[in-house]
């Protein structure tokens, strides 16, 4: 038996095992995603989950993580992906959500941007400045950690809480002095040539990606989540092996040019999905404690309380 034939046989066995894990009844899976959900967008574009027998997939797009988790808590979607900060705000607000998976860190995929001609040269220069960001998003964590590094407090700046599209418009017309943002908006702004990176997430925040669900859904559908995670991990292999094609799919869906997405994928080459481990939970807890200390969430939270383990 050739290696290729043997590999094909094992793939077929694995696929049959996953399909067998699905419930016998027909099931709908409602997935929340954003323009930064690169693995999910490529998976959607390729129609991979739709090939699972008995499974109907509904895709719902949101402008950012906080809005997605509001919908998840309201029961409008079953499962979704956000950055590290939205779950902390949701947990502190009493939302009935749980962490079910995560992707490897991507600190280089987020940044604090200033106009190319800005007099802001260091993080300390942010004092007194008006800075655009999506409240409760991963950019919130990035900016908080950047202020910590500069020896500044949250009250030393003027936050302008704006969704990404509105933030870019405010930044471009000079209504704000800086913008804390993530990919693909970061990469698109860079490509314009009109911005300067004051600081990326490197050395400040891991910019972690998490997958979340309602507790009831997660507890009742672990086999289905295994199938989704396996599909996302195998989709990561596709992205690695067909980088240009993946960038083209993202470009066609999001509306930004292919070169922008080639840069995005180069900054975060690994989208494999895993159930949470102790190290990841501990890192997320440190971030939760920092937000609580600063009074940016209404109460302290224990991240481990809303983690579903395999």
N, C-alpha and C positions, 0 to 999 in steps of 0.2 A: 504493500500500500504506500503510495507517495505521501510526502509530508503535506502537500496541498489537499489531497483527498482526505487524509486523516484530520486536518484542520477543519475541513468542511463538515466532516462527520460530527466532530465535537461541537461546532457551531449549531448544527441542526439539533443535536441532543439538548444543548443549553436552551435553544429557542423553544423547543417542545416543553421543556421543564417549566419555563417561565409562563408559557401559555396555559399549561395545566394548573398553574397557581392561581389563575384568574377565577373569580366566582362564576358559576354556571349561568347565572342570570345576566342579562344585559346591564351594563353599567355606564354612567356618564361621568366623566372627569372634567371638571371646570378648572382651567389653569390660568392664573393671573401672571402677567409678565410685563416687562418694561422694554424700552429701546436699549437698555443696558443688559438685558437677559440674552446674551449672545448665544449661549448653548441652546436655550429654549427656542429662540427664533430660528436657528438653523434646523433644529429638530422639527419644528412646525413646518418650515419650508419644504423639508424632505418627506413629510407625511409619515414619519416612522411609527408613532404611537397609533395612528389611525389604522395601521395594518394589524393591530391586535384584535383577534376575534372577540366579539361581544363588547368591545369598548368603543364608546363614542366620546370624542374629545371636543370640548368647547374652549376656545382661546379668548381671553379678555385682556385688553391692553390698558395700562395705567401710566400716568406721567411720571410717577416716582413711587418708592416703597411705602411711604406713609399712607397714600391713597389706596394702594393695593391691600395693605393690611386692614384698613377700615372695611373694605369690601369683604375680606376674608372673615373678619369678625362678625360681619352682618349676615354671613351665609351666602353671599353672592358668588363666591368662588370657593373651591375646595383646597387649593394647593397653589403656592406661589413662591417667587424668589425675590429677595431684597438684599440690601447691604446690611452691615452689622448694626446700625443704629435704630432703624425703624422698629425692630422687635422689642427693644428696650423701652421705647416710648409706649408701645402697645401694652406690654406687660405692666408697666407702671399705671396705665389707665384702666387696668382690669380686664383687658381683652382675653378671650378664651382661645388662645393660639398656642401652638407648640412648635419647637424646632424639631425638624426631622432629618435634615441633611445639610452638608456644607461643601463648598469648593475650596481649593487651595487659595492662599492669600494672594492679593494682587495690589500691593502698595503703590506701584508705579502707574496704576490706572486711574489715579485721582490727583488733583493738584489745586493749589491756590494760584489764580492767574491775576495779573495786573496788565494794564495797557503797556505796550512796548515802550512808550515814551514816559511812563510814570516815574515819579520821583521816589516811589516806594522801592527800596533796595533790600531791606532786611525784614524779617518777621516783626521785629520791634517797631518798625515804621508803620505797622497796622494800627497802632494806638490812635484812637479817635476817628478812625476811618469807617466808612460805610461799606459793608461787605455783603454781597449777595450769596444766599445759600438756600437750599430746601430744608426747612425745619424738620428735624427728626430723621434726616437722611444720613448716609455715610459721610457726606461732606460736612455735616455738623460735627461729627467726631474728629475729622481731619482738622477743622478749624480750631476746635477746642485744644487738641494736642499741640497744634502749632503755637497757639497763644501760651500754653504751658512752657514750651521750649523757649519762648521769647521773654518769659517772666511777666506776662500780662494776664489780666483777669478778663472774664467774659464781659464785664461791665466796662472794660476799657475800649470796646469797639461798639459800632452801631450796626447790629445785624439787620439785614433786609431780607425777610423770609419770602422767597419767590420760587415757584416751580422753574425747572431748567429753561424752558423756552422764554419765560418772562425775565428770568435772570440774565440770559444772554442779551435780550433787547435792552435791558437797563444798563448792562455793562457797555454795550456798544455805543449807546448815546451819552455815556459819561455820568449816568445818574448814580452809579456806585463806583467805589475806588478799586475794588477787588472782587473776585468771584471764586468761591470754593465749589468745585464741580468734579464729576467723574466722566469716564468714557461712556458713549462715544462723543458727548458734548465737548469734553476736554480735547480730544484729538481733532475735532472739527474746528474748534477755536484756534488750536495750534496751526492748523493748515492755512488759516486766514492770513497768518504772518503778522497780525496786529497785536499779539499778546506776548507776554513774557512769563515764564513759570517762576513764581516766587519760591514755591516749595512743592514737591510732590509728596506722596504719602510715605516715601522711602524714609525709614528711621522715625516716622511719626505714628503711623497706623497701619495695620495689616490690610485694611480695606476688605474684610472678609465678606464672602457671599453665603447667604443662608437660604435654605428651603424650609417653608413653614406650612402648617395645615391646622385645621381645627382639631382639638384633642379627640373628639368623637370620631372624626373621619380617619385620623392617623391610627387610632387604636383598632378600628374595624377593618382597615385596608392596608395592613403592612405588606401582604403579598403584592398588591398593586403598586405600592411605593417602591418595592424592590424592582419591579418591572420598569418603572419610570427611571429609577436611578441607574439601572443597567443600560437602558436606552440612552440616557444622557452621557454615561461614561463611554459607551461605544460611539456615540456621536462625537465625543472629544477625539477619538481616534480618527474619525472621518475628517474633522477640522485640521488635525495635525498633518494628515496625508494629502489633503486637498485644500490647502490654505487659500489659494486664489479663488477657488470655487466657493468656499465658505464666505470669503469676503464679498464675492459677487452676490450671494444670496442675501447677506446682511444689507448690502447697498441697495438692492432691489426692494427690500422690505422697508427699511428705515428712511431711504431717500437721500442718504449721504453718499459721496463717491466711494468707489472701491478702494482707492489708495488710503482713505481715512481708516477703513476697516482693516486693511492689511497692517496698518500701524497699531490699531487697537489689539488685534490678535497677537502681534509680536510682543506686546506688553504683558499679556496674560495667556500664555500658551497652554495652560492645563485647566480643563473644566471638569475633571473627574469628580463624581459626587459620592460622598460617604456619609454614613450615619455619624452623629457627633461623638467625639471622644473627650476624655477628661481634660486634655491640654487645651482643646478648642473652647470648652465650656469655661475653663479658668480664665482664659484670655478675654472672653466675652464678659465675664464677671468683673474683671478689672475696669473695663470700659463702662459697665453699668454703675460701678461704684464712683467713677469719676463724674459721671453725669449727675448722680445723686448728690455728691459733695458740692457741686456747683449750683445745685438747686434747679437744674434744667429739666429734671423729671420730678413729678410730685411726691414720690416716695422711693426708698431703696427697694431693690428687687433681688431675688435669688434666682439666677438664670437656670440653675439645675432643676428648679421646680417645674419648668415648662419644657423640659427636654424629653422626647420619646426616644428611647434606645432600641436598638435592633433586638 
